[in-house]
């Protein structure tokens, strides 16, 4: 659904030092930079941007907004949290299970240097759902039939007339 997300910061290079470490802990890296205005992060594609606000006003965090980053392991969530606190971020929720968000949800929340709330989250797909998805794919492949050859459509009337004349 989303193409990318941007957050406003007051100093892009200062914020980049923070995000290089924090997002690096999750395996993300810089994908683009337009200094002194903006830097992007992702896994090859620029999905998360830090930037100066376009209206040149002071950057501020949105009340109730936060950005959640996918983690591949609990250790990555823990490293994200540790990197954030070690680089000037503030704690908004230590790494741990979040049963209110789901039975397998594990996450951590921090605020960056400009007050933007970010999260690292691990919520693996339940084993039953993975098995069911694999079974569904296998059944779908088994049911798939080879495509039929397309029928030739509408020959011109002149060709039909020639054929009839040859047959007589």
C-alpha positions as CSV (number, residue, x, y, z in Angstrom):
1,X,0.0,0.0,0.0
2,X,2.7,2.5,1.0
3,X,5.4,3.7,-1.3
4,X,7.5,5.5,1.3
5,X,7.2,7.4,4.6
6,X,9.0,10.6,5.5
7,X,9.7,12.3,8.9
8,X,10.8,15.9,9.5
9,X,14.1,16.5,11.2
10,X,15.9,19.7,12.2
11,X,19.4,18.6,11.0
12,X,19.6,15.8,8.4
13,X,23.3,14.9,9.0
14,X,22.8,14.7,12.7
15,X,19.6,12.6,12.3
16,X,21.5,10.4,9.8
17,X,24.1,9.5,12.4
18,X,21.2,8.2,14.6
19,X,19.4,6.4,11.8
20,X,22.5,4.8,10.3
21,X,23.0,3.0,13.6
22,X,19.4,2.3,14.5
23,X,18.2,1.1,11.1
24,X,21.5,-0.6,10.5
25,X,20.7,-2.8,13.5
26,X,17.7,-4.0,11.5
27,X,19.6,-4.6,8.3
28,X,18.5,-1.4,6.5
29,X,21.0,1.0,4.9
30,X,21.1,4.4,3.2
31,X,19.6,4.2,-0.3
32,X,19.7,7.8,-1.3
33,X,20.9,11.2,-0.1
34,X,20.3,14.8,-1.1
35,X,22.3,16.7,1.4
36,X,21.6,18.9,3.2
37,X,17.9,18.2,2.6
38,X,17.2,14.5,2.8
39,X,18.4,10.9,3.2
40,X,16.6,7.7,2.5
41,X,16.8,4.2,3.9
42,X,15.6,0.8,2.8
43,X,16.6,-2.6,1.4
44,X,17.6,-1.3,-2.1
45,X,14.5,0.9,-2.5
46,X,14.1,4.2,-0.7
47,X,11.2,3.5,1.7
48,X,11.9,5.7,4.8
49,X,13.1,9.3,4.5
50,X,14.4,11.8,7.0
51,X,14.2,15.3,5.7
52,X,14.0,19.0,6.4
53,X,10.3,20.1,6.3
54,X,9.5,21.5,2.8
55,X,7.9,24.7,4.3
56,X,11.2,25.5,6.1
57,X,9.3,25.6,9.4
58,X,10.7,23.8,12.5
59,X,10.3,20.0,12.4
60,X,8.1,18.5,15.0
61,X,6.8,15.0,15.7
62,X,3.1,14.2,15.0
63,X,1.0,13.4,18.0
64,X,-0.1,9.8,17.8
65,X,2.1,9.0,14.8
66,X,4.8,6.4,14.8
67,X,6.7,4.4,12.2
68,X,7.1,0.6,12.6
69,X,10.1,-1.1,11.1
70,X,10.1,-4.9,10.5
71,X,12.8,-6.9,12.3
72,X,14.0,-10.4,11.4
73,X,14.6,-11.5,15.0
74,X,14.2,-10.6,18.6
75,X,17.9,-9.9,18.7
76,X,17.5,-7.3,15.9
77,X,14.7,-5.6,17.9
78,X,16.9,-5.5,21.0
79,X,19.9,-4.1,18.9
80,X,17.6,-1.4,17.4
81,X,16.5,-0.3,20.9
82,X,20.1,-0.4,22.2
83,X,21.4,1.6,19.2
84,X,18.7,4.2,19.6
85,X,19.4,4.8,23.3
86,X,23.2,4.7,22.6
87,X,22.8,7.4,20.0
88,X,20.7,9.9,21.9
89,X,17.2,8.4,21.4
90,X,14.7,8.1,24.3
91,X,13.0,5.0,25.5
92,X,9.2,4.7,24.7
93,X,8.9,0.9,25.5
94,X,11.7,-1.6,26.1
95,X,12.0,-4.7,23.9
96,X,9.6,-7.4,24.8
97,X,6.4,-9.2,24.0
98,X,3.3,-7.1,23.4
99,X,0.4,-9.6,24.0
100,X,-2.1,-6.8,23.4
101,X,-0.9,-6.6,19.8
102,X,-0.9,-10.3,19.2
103,X,0.3,-13.6,20.7
104,X,3.7,-13.6,18.9
105,X,4.3,-9.8,18.7
106,X,7.7,-8.6,20.0
107,X,8.7,-5.0,19.7
108,X,10.5,-1.9,21.1
109,X,9.6,1.8,20.9
110,X,11.9,4.8,20.9
111,X,11.9,8.5,20.0
112,X,14.5,9.8,17.6
113,X,16.5,13.1,18.2
114,X,13.6,15.2,16.9
115,X,10.9,13.3,18.9
116,X,9.6,11.1,16.1
117,X,8.3,7.8,17.5
118,X,9.7,4.7,15.8
119,X,9.3,1.0,16.5
120,X,11.1,-2.2,15.6
121,X,8.7,-5.1,15.5
122,X,8.9,-8.9,15.0
123,X,5.6,-10.7,14.6
124,X,6.2,-13.9,12.8
125,X,3.4,-15.6,10.8
126,X,1.9,-18.4,12.9
127,X,3.1,-21.9,11.9
128,X,-0.5,-23.0,11.0
129,X,-1.0,-20.0,8.7
130,X,2.2,-20.8,6.9
131,X,1.3,-24.5,6.5
132,X,-2.2,-23.6,5.3
133,X,-0.8,-21.1,2.8
134,X,1.7,-23.8,1.4
135,X,-1.2,-26.4,1.1
136,X,-3.4,-23.9,-0.7
137,X,-0.6,-23.1,-3.2
138,X,0.0,-26.8,-3.8
139,X,-3.7,-27.5,-4.4
140,X,-3.9,-24.6,-6.7
141,X,-1.0,-25.8,-8.8
142,X,-2.5,-29.3,-9.0
143,X,-5.9,-28.0,-10.1
144,X,-4.3,-25.7,-12.8
145,X,-4.9,-27.0,-16.3
146,X,-2.8,-26.2,-19.3
147,X,-4.2,-23.3,-21.3
148,X,-6.2,-24.3,-24.4
149,X,-5.1,-23.0,-27.8
150,X,-6.9,-20.0,-28.9
151,X,-9.5,-20.5,-31.7
152,X,-9.0,-18.6,-34.9
153,X,-11.5,-15.9,-35.1
154,X,-13.4,-14.5,-38.1
155,X,-11.9,-15.1,-41.5
156,X,-12.7,-12.6,-44.1
157,X,-15.7,-13.4,-46.3
158,X,-13.7,-13.4,-49.5
159,X,-11.5,-16.3,-48.2
160,X,-14.6,-18.3,-47.3
161,X,-16.0,-17.8,-50.7
162,X,-12.8,-18.9,-52.4
163,X,-12.8,-22.1,-50.4
164,X,-16.4,-22.9,-51.2
165,X,-15.7,-22.3,-54.9
166,X,-12.7,-24.7,-54.8
167,X,-14.8,-27.5,-53.2
168,X,-17.4,-27.4,-56.0
